Structures are given as structure tokens and as C-alpha cells.
């Protein structure tokens, strides 16, 4: 897999293989970053959290574009190790990222010191984890006012609107083959 844009454009990322891992395709990553750019995402100084990070490609793309900080939450030790290895190979300094090898819900149970400007939620398909992850993140103030929240889910999943999610503004709901991209603004 290659990085789509920014400082590391064209550089390769190692990925993890196994059940539940499906790194975002080049086409989907291009679409995601085009959507964010078109809606005014300012990468300089941005704080990003990549939940269910897998390969970490979305968070790495943000760092490549100038994000100040990216947190990666991936409970699989092998996948988390690959994220760390990729960041080291790219020369990303340790103060620009954190990799959590923990269950996402244990990480989300505490509020971050400073909320994030962009959150990616890419849960494993078929587990119905989007709504619980969004609710827990909103409950514990993980997103700054005006933050973007982007979910990559299977095509048949529709944008949840219940409870605290009614405060989010759904900006985009698009299908790319078997993938649906949902983009909200907090």
C-alpha cells in the first residue's frame, strides 16, 4: 500500500493480513482526503485519532499532510507493531504519535487532555461497533467543536442518528463498492 499525498506521498506502508483486516484502498483513501480537503480540513496543527487503526494508513496519511499529532488505537499486537514500524521507517518523531495496543472502548472510557480535530472510525465489518464507538467518543468529549468524524463501514450500514449522534451534522454518505463512507461535523 502506498501513501496517497503529502510529504510521504508514494512511500510504501506494510499492512497486516488476517480476518477482519481490510486496509482502505487507494481509491477510497483518495476520496476520503478529497472530501476532507473540500470541506476545509486544515492539516497544520491538526490532532487526529485513528480508531480500529488496522494498518494505520489513515492516520499516517494525516501526518504526511502536516497533522501535528496522530493517535492510533489497535488492540491487535501484530498490527500495532506494524504501525510503529511504518512510522519509524517514515522518520515520524515520537512526539507526533501514540500507538495504543488496547481495546478501543477502554481507551475511549477516559477523556483526552485535548479533543481531536479529526476522528477516523473503521470498525471490523459485521460487528456493529460504529454506534457504540461514536457514542462513547462523544460521551467523553473526544472531538473538538467543529471536528470532522469519518467512518468507513460496510455498504449496507446506514448513518446512525440516535441519541447523542443527533448533535452531529452528516455531511457525506457515499458508497464505494462494498464500502460506505460517512462524514460528520461535530
C-alpha positions as CSV (number, residue, x, y, z in Angstrom):
1,X,0.0,0.0,0.0
2,X,1.3,3.5,-0.9
3,X,0.7,6.8,0.8
4,X,-1.6,9.0,-1.4
5,X,-0.5,12.5,-0.6
6,X,1.7,14.9,1.3
7,X,5.3,14.6,2.5
8,X,5.4,10.8,2.3
9,X,3.4,10.5,-1.0
10,X,4.3,7.3,-2.8
11,X,6.1,5.7,0.2
12,X,5.0,2.1,1.0
13,X,3.3,1.0,4.1
14,X,3.4,-2.5,5.4
15,X,0.0,-3.9,6.3
16,X,-1.4,-6.7,8.5
17,X,-3.2,-9.6,7.0
18,X,-5.8,-11.8,8.6
19,X,-9.5,-12.0,9.3
20,X,-11.1,-8.5,9.7
21,X,-8.2,-6.6,8.2
22,X,-9.1,-4.7,5.0
23,X,-6.8,-1.7,4.5
24,X,-8.6,1.2,2.8
25,X,-8.0,1.0,-0.9
26,X,-6.1,3.7,-2.8
27,X,-9.3,4.9,-4.4
28,X,-11.2,5.1,-1.1
29,X,-8.3,7.0,0.7
30,X,-8.1,9.4,-2.2
31,X,-11.8,10.0,-1.9
32,X,-11.6,10.4,1.9
33,X,-8.9,13.0,1.7
34,X,-10.5,14.8,-1.2
35,X,-13.8,15.1,0.9
36,X,-11.9,16.4,3.9
37,X,-9.9,18.9,1.8
38,X,-13.1,20.2,0.0
39,X,-14.7,20.8,3.4
40,X,-11.9,22.9,4.7
41,X,-9.8,20.5,6.8
42,X,-6.7,22.3,7.9
43,X,-3.9,19.8,8.4
44,X,-1.4,22.2,10.0
45,X,-1.5,21.6,13.7
46,X,-4.4,19.1,13.4
47,X,-4.9,16.4,16.1
48,X,-6.1,13.1,14.7
49,X,-7.3,9.8,16.2
50,X,-7.4,6.6,14.1
51,X,-9.8,4.2,15.9
52,X,-9.6,0.5,15.0
53,X,-6.5,1.6,13.2
54,X,-5.5,-1.7,11.5
55,X,-2.6,-0.6,9.3
56,X,-2.8,3.0,10.5
57,X,-2.9,4.2,6.9
58,X,-5.5,6.9,7.6
59,X,-3.6,8.4,10.5
60,X,-0.3,8.2,8.6
61,X,-1.9,10.0,5.6
62,X,-2.8,12.8,8.0
63,X,0.8,13.0,9.4
64,X,2.0,13.1,5.8
65,X,-0.2,16.1,5.1
66,X,1.1,18.0,8.2
67,X,-1.0,16.9,11.1
68,X,0.7,17.7,14.4
69,X,-0.4,14.5,16.3
70,X,-2.0,11.2,15.4
71,X,-3.2,8.6,17.9
72,X,-3.6,5.0,16.7
73,X,-5.8,2.6,18.6
74,X,-5.4,-1.0,17.6
75,X,-5.8,-3.9,20.0
76,X,-4.0,-6.5,17.8
77,X,-0.4,-6.5,18.9
78,X,1.0,-7.5,15.5
79,X,-1.0,-4.7,13.7
80,X,0.1,-2.2,16.3
81,X,3.7,-3.3,15.9
82,X,3.4,-2.7,12.1
83,X,2.0,0.8,12.7
84,X,5.0,1.6,14.9
85,X,7.4,0.1,12.3
86,X,5.9,2.1,9.5
87,X,6.1,5.4,11.5
88,X,9.7,4.7,12.4
89,X,10.6,3.9,8.7
90,X,9.0,7.2,7.6
91,X,11.0,9.1,10.2
92,X,8.0,10.3,12.2
93,X,9.2,11.5,15.6
94,X,7.8,10.0,18.8
95,X,6.1,13.3,19.9
96,X,4.0,13.2,16.8
97,X,2.1,10.0,17.6
98,X,0.9,7.4,20.1
99,X,0.0,3.8,19.4
100,X,-2.3,2.2,21.9
101,X,-2.4,-1.6,21.9
102,X,-5.7,-1.8,23.8
103,X,-9.3,-2.3,23.2
104,X,-10.8,0.9,21.8
105,X,-13.6,1.1,24.4
106,X,-11.1,1.0,27.3
107,X,-9.2,3.9,25.6
108,X,-12.4,5.9,25.0
109,X,-13.5,5.5,28.6
110,X,-11.4,8.5,29.6
111,X,-11.5,11.9,28.0
112,X,-8.3,13.0,26.2
113,X,-6.5,16.1,27.6
114,X,-7.3,18.0,24.4
115,X,-10.1,16.9,22.0
116,X,-9.3,15.8,18.4
117,X,-9.9,17.8,15.2
118,X,-10.5,14.6,13.2
119,X,-11.5,11.1,14.1
120,X,-11.5,8.0,11.9
121,X,-13.7,5.1,12.9
122,X,-13.1,2.0,10.8
123,X,-14.6,-0.9,12.8
124,X,-14.3,-4.6,11.7
125,X,-17.1,-5.5,9.4
126,X,-20.1,-7.3,10.8
127,X,-19.5,-6.4,14.5
128,X,-21.9,-3.4,14.8
129,X,-19.3,-1.3,16.6
130,X,-19.8,2.0,14.8
131,X,-22.6,3.3,17.0
132,X,-21.1,2.2,20.4
133,X,-17.7,3.7,19.4
134,X,-19.3,7.0,18.3
135,X,-21.5,7.2,21.4
136,X,-18.5,6.5,23.8
137,X,-16.3,9.0,22.0
138,X,-19.0,11.8,22.1
139,X,-19.8,11.0,25.7
140,X,-16.2,11.5,26.8
141,X,-15.5,14.6,24.6
142,X,-13.0,13.1,22.2
143,X,-13.9,15.5,19.4
144,X,-13.4,19.3,19.4
145,X,-16.2,21.6,18.3
146,X,-16.1,21.7,14.5
147,X,-14.2,18.4,14.3
148,X,-14.7,16.0,11.4
149,X,-15.6,12.4,12.2
150,X,-15.3,9.9,9.4
151,X,-16.4,6.3,9.4
152,X,-15.6,3.6,6.9
153,X,-18.1,0.8,7.2
154,X,-19.7,-1.9,5.1
155,X,-22.0,-0.6,2.3
156,X,-25.3,-1.9,4.0
157,X,-24.7,0.1,7.2
158,X,-26.6,3.4,7.4
159,X,-25.7,6.5,9.2
160,X,-26.8,6.2,12.9
161,X,-28.8,9.2,14.1
162,X,-30.0,8.1,17.6
163,X,-29.1,9.7,21.0
164,X,-26.0,11.9,21.1
165,X,-25.5,11.4,17.4
166,X,-28.3,13.8,16.6
167,X,-25.9,16.6,17.5
168,X,-23.6,15.7,14.6
169,X,-24.1,17.1,11.2
170,X,-23.9,14.4,8.5
171,X,-22.0,15.9,5.6
172,X,-21.4,12.9,3.3
173,X,-22.9,9.4,2.9
174,X,-21.2,7.7,-0.1
175,X,-20.8,4.1,-1.3
176,X,-17.6,2.8,-2.9
177,X,-18.2,-0.8,-3.9
178,X,-18.6,-2.7,-0.6
179,X,-17.6,0.3,1.5
180,X,-19.7,3.2,2.8
181,X,-18.0,6.5,3.9
182,X,-19.9,8.6,6.4
183,X,-18.6,12.1,7.3
184,X,-19.9,14.2,10.1
185,X,-19.0,17.6,11.6
186,X,-19.3,18.0,15.4
